[in-house]
Amino acid sequence: MGISEFSGRQLIMRMFPALWMAVALFLGGGVLTAVAAEGFPSKNLRMVVPFPAGGATDVLGRAIAQRLGEQLGKPVVIENVGGASTMIGAERVAKSTPDGYTLLMATSTTFSTNPHLYKKMAYRLDDFNAITLFAKGPLAMAMSLSVPVKTLQEFVVHAKARPGQLNYGTTGRGGNSHLTGIRIAAALGIRMQDVPYKGSAPALVDVMGGSISMHIDQVSTSLPLHKAGKINVLAVTSDQRPEGAPDVPTFLESGYPQLVIHSLIGLFAPVATPKPVVEKLNVASKTVLQGDAVRSRFRPLGTLVEWSTPDMAMELFRADYQSAGVLIKSMKIELE
């Protein structure tokens, strides 16, 4: 192999490895991380979704992962790690090798509400580097057809006549769906009992079967079942009606402005992941999230797909954490 086939840097690395190492250490390792990023990725990536398969976050994650893999030239494989209000999956990623090959698809539950609710947590937001915002998702009040109501107003009358008798499924105690249910009950002046699930898919099965009265869920997974006549979505927490279901009203138009609520969804890597790797993942994500394939699929379902810089994503989640703390403190909620 001739010298002309090497770049200047590669030649120096081969001829003077000790010198190269000394320079790299002097520069704080920045040169080495940049070199490592040039070959990234060299194998499959793993995106941990801290919910069971079939739920809203999982469906969005799979759609993005497929196209992200196409941009990176290596498959991005989804690994569903549900349970403990997303904490099991988040902890797994936080403790993984910080090389960019293990990523976390996190929600407001993961970083905004859990830290205020649980005394013992094995991770914090500062244990991660944000890569990008993925989406903002409003929630839906998905009612079982076994409950004899057709509108939100009818539901309020029905629930007030049965204080504490109606229940609603959540994706875990302390999660965004649980807290949204508490906020809905407070705003409507009713009492309901929460029933925690590991994810929205099993909860929706029980809603359709009539085992529970309703589920507070991402709009994107509830609307298809609503349109199929399997559940009845009474209202959504967005400020506008979903494009794909103009018959579904918002809580806002029904007189409850305090119930405009969105769950953040973002992509994260362990905190020590090299910055050039994070930037490479961010650039690839930008192409995917600003493309029409994903946006056109989820926009009719009410999910607002958005790209952001890593700093912007971190700022959004920090602000969400602060607002969640105010809410949780006012409700005096604490979980073990």
C-alpha positions in Angstrom: 0.0 0.0 0.0 1.5 3.4 -1.0 1.9 6.4 1.1 -0.3 8.4 -1.2 -3.2 6.2 0.0 -3.1 7.5 3.5 -4.2 10.9 4.8 -1.6 12.9 6.6 -3.2 12.0 10.0 -3.2 8.3 9.2 0.5 8.4 8.3 1.4 10.2 11.5 -0.6 7.7 13.5 1.2 4.7 12.0 4.7 6.2 12.1 4.5 7.9 15.5 1.9 6.2 17.6 3.3 7.4 20.9 3.5 11.0 19.7 -0.1 10.8 18.4 -1.3 9.5 21.8 0.5 12.3 23.6 -1.1 14.9 21.4 -4.5 13.3 21.9 -4.2 13.3 25.6 -3.0 16.9 25.6 -6.1 17.8 23.7 -8.3 16.1 26.3 -9.1 13.2 24.1 -11.0 15.3 21.5 -8.9 14.1 18.6 -9.5 10.4 19.5 -13.3 10.9 19.8 -13.4 12.7 16.5 -11.5 9.8 14.9 -13.9 7.3 16.5 -16.9 9.3 15.3 -15.6 9.0 11.7 -16.2 5.3 11.7 -19.5 5.5 13.6 -21.6 3.5 13.3 -19.8 0.3 12.5 -22.5 -2.0 13.9 -26.2 -2.1 14.7 -27.6 0.5 17.1 -30.0 -0.3 19.9 -32.9 2.1 20.8 -34.4 1.2 24.1 -38.1 2.0 24.3 -39.2 1.9 28.0 -42.7 0.6 27.2 -44.1 -2.7 25.9 -44.5 -3.2 22.1 -47.6 -1.7 20.5 -47.9 1.5 22.5 -47.8 5.0 21.2 -44.1 5.6 22.0 -43.2 2.2 20.6 -45.0 2.8 17.3 -43.4 6.2 16.8 -40.0 4.8 17.8 -40.2 2.0 15.2 -41.1 4.4 12.5 -38.2 6.7 13.3 -35.7 3.9 13.9 -36.2 2.4 10.5 -35.5 5.7 8.7 -32.7 6.6 11.1 -31.0 3.3 10.3 -31.2 4.1 6.6 -29.5 7.5 7.2 -26.8 6.0 9.3 -26.2 2.9 7.1 -26.7 0.5 10.0 -30.0 -0.9 11.5 -31.4 0.7 14.6 -33.0 -2.1 16.5 -35.9 -1.4 19.0 -35.6 -3.1 22.4 -38.8 -2.8 24.5 -38.0 -2.6 28.2 -41.2 -1.7 30.0 -42.1 -1.4 33.6 -41.5 0.8 36.7 -42.8 3.9 35.0 -40.0 3.8 32.3 -37.2 3.6 35.0 -36.0 0.1 34.1 -35.2 1.0 30.5 -33.7 4.4 31.4 -31.4 2.8 34.0 -30.3 0.2 31.5 -29.2 2.9 29.0 -27.7 5.1 31.7 -25.4 2.3 32.7 -24.5 1.2 29.2 -21.3 1.9 27.4 -21.3 5.6 26.3 -20.4 4.9 22.6 -23.6 5.9 20.9 -24.7 2.4 20.2 -27.3 2.2 23.0 -29.9 5.0 23.0 -33.0 5.8 25.0 -36.4 7.0 23.7 -37.5 9.0 26.7 -40.7 10.7 27.6 -41.9 13.3 30.1 -42.5 10.5 32.5 -38.8 9.5 32.4 -37.2 12.8 33.1 -39.9 15.3 34.2 -42.2 13.4 36.6 -40.3 10.4 38.0 -37.5 12.5 39.7 -40.2 14.4 41.7 -42.1 11.2 42.7 -39.6 8.6 43.6 -37.1 8.8 46.5 -34.9 6.1 45.0 -33.9 6.4 41.4 -30.9 5.0 39.6 -30.6 7.8 37.1 -31.2 11.5 36.5 -31.5 13.7 33.4 -27.9 14.7 34.0 -26.8 11.1 33.4 -27.7 11.6 29.7 -26.8 13.6 26.7 -29.8 14.7 24.7 -29.6 14.0 21.0 -32.9 15.5 19.7 -36.6 16.1 20.5 -38.7 13.6 18.6 -42.2 14.8 19.2 -44.8 16.4 21.4 -47.8 14.2 22.0 -51.2 15.3 23.4 -53.2 12.7 25.3 -56.6 11.3 24.8 -59.4 10.2 27.2 -60.2 6.8 25.7 -63.5 5.5 27.0 -64.7 1.9 27.0 -67.9 1.3 25.1 -69.3 -0.4 28.2 -69.6 3.1 29.8 -72.9 4.5 28.6 -71.8 8.0 27.6 -71.1 9.6 24.3 -69.8 13.1 25.2 -67.5 14.6 27.8 -70.5 16.4 29.4 -72.4 13.1 29.7 -69.3 11.5 31.3 -69.1 14.3 33.9 -72.7 13.7 35.0 -72.2 9.9 34.9 -68.9 10.1 37.0 -70.3 12.5 39.6 -73.2 10.1 40.2 -70.6 7.3 40.9 -67.8 8.9 42.9 -64.7 6.7 42.9 -66.3 3.9 41.0 -64.8 4.6 37.6 -61.2 3.7 36.9 -58.7 4.6 34.3 -55.6 2.8 33.0 -52.2 4.5 33.0 -48.7 3.6 31.8 -47.5 3.5 35.4 -48.1 5.4 38.7 -46.4 8.8 38.6 -46.2 8.8 34.8 -47.6 11.5 32.5 -50.8 9.6 31.9 -51.4 9.1 35.6 -50.8 12.7 36.4 -53.0 13.8 33.5 -55.8 11.6 34.9 -55.4 13.4 38.2 -55.5 16.8 36.5 -58.6 15.7 34.5 -60.4 14.5 37.6 -59.6 17.8 39.4 -60.7 19.9 36.5 -64.0 18.0 36.0 -64.7 17.8 39.7 -64.9 14.0 39.7 -63.2 11.1 41.5 -61.5 8.2 39.6 -59.2 5.3 40.5 -56.0 4.8 38.6 -54.9 1.3 37.4 -51.2 1.1 36.4 -50.1 -0.9 33.4 -46.6 -1.5 31.9 -47.7 0.3 28.7 -50.6 1.6 26.7 -51.2 -1.5 24.6 -52.3 -3.8 27.4 -54.4 -1.0 29.0 -56.2 -0.4 25.7 -57.0 -4.2 25.4 -58.7 -4.0 28.8 -60.6 -0.8 27.8 -61.9 -2.6 24.7 -62.8 -5.6 26.8 -64.6 -3.4 29.4 -62.3 -4.4 32.3 -61.5 -0.8 33.0 -63.6 2.3 32.3 -61.0 4.2 30.2 -57.4 4.9 29.5 -55.4 8.1 29.4 -53.3 7.5 26.4 -51.3 9.2 23.6 -53.7 10.4 20.9 -51.8 8.5 18.2 -52.7 5.0 19.5 -56.2 5.9 20.6 -57.6 7.5 17.4 -57.3 4.4 15.2 -59.3 2.4 17.7 -61.8 5.3 18.0 -62.2 5.4 14.2 -62.7 1.7 14.2 -65.5 1.9 16.7 -63.7 0.0 19.4 -63.4 2.8 21.9 -64.8 6.3 22.3 -62.3 9.2 22.6 -64.2 11.8 24.5 -61.6 14.6 24.4 -57.9 15.3 23.7 -55.4 17.6 25.5 -54.2 19.4 22.4 -55.2 23.0 21.6 -56.8 21.9 18.3 -58.8 18.9 17.2 -56.8 16.1 15.6 -56.4 16.4 11.9 -57.4 12.8 11.4 -60.5 12.9 13.7 -62.3 16.2 13.5 -65.2 14.8 15.5 -63.1 14.5 18.6 -63.3 17.7 20.7 -60.5 19.2 22.9 -60.8 19.8 26.6 -60.0 23.4 25.7 -63.1 24.0 23.6 -65.1 22.2 26.2 -64.2 24.8 28.8 -61.1 23.4 30.4 -58.1 25.5 29.4 -55.9 24.0 32.2 -56.1 20.6 30.3 -53.9 21.6 27.3 -51.1 19.1 28.0 -48.4 17.6 25.8 -45.9 14.8 26.6 -42.4 15.3 25.3 -40.6 12.4 23.5 -36.9 12.6 22.8 -33.8 10.6 22.0 -30.9 10.4 24.6 -27.5 8.7 25.0 -25.4 8.1 28.2 -23.7 11.4 29.3 -20.1 10.4 28.4 -21.0 9.7 24.7 -18.5 11.6 22.5 -19.9 14.9 21.3 -19.0 14.1 17.6 -21.1 10.9 17.9 -24.0 12.9 19.4 -23.8 15.4 16.6 -23.8 12.7 13.9 -26.9 11.1 15.4 -28.5 14.6 15.6 -27.8 15.3 11.9 -29.2 12.0 10.9 -32.3 12.5 13.0 -32.9 15.9 11.5 -33.2 14.4 8.0 -35.7 11.9 9.3 -37.8 14.2 11.5 -38.0 17.0 8.9 -38.9 14.6 6.2 -42.5 14.0 5.2 -42.6 10.2 5.6 -42.8 10.3 9.5 -44.6 13.7 9.8 -47.3 12.8 7.3 -47.9 9.5 9.1 -48.3 10.9 12.6 -49.7 14.4 12.0 -53.3 13.1 11.4 -53.0 11.3 14.7 -52.2 14.5 16.6 -48.6 13.8 17.2 -46.4 16.8 16.5 -43.1 15.4 15.1 -40.2 17.9 15.7 -36.5 18.0 15.4 -34.2 20.1 17.7 -30.6 20.6 18.6 -29.2 18.6 21.6 -29.2 21.8 23.7 -32.7 22.7 22.7 -34.0 19.2 23.6 -32.2 19.4 27.0 -33.7 22.8 27.7 -37.2 21.6 26.9 -37.0 18.6 29.2 -35.5 20.8 32.0 -38.4 23.2 31.6 -40.8 20.3 31.6 -39.2 18.9 34.8 -39.6 22.3 36.5 -43.3 22.6 35.6 -44.0 19.0 36.6 -42.4 19.6 40.0 -44.8 22.5 40.7 -47.8 20.3 39.8 -46.6 17.3 41.8 -45.8 19.4 44.8 -49.2 21.0 44.7 -50.8 17.5 44.6 -48.6 16.2 47.4 -47.8 13.0 45.5 -45.0 10.8 46.5 -44.3 7.2 45.5 -42.0 4.5 46.7 
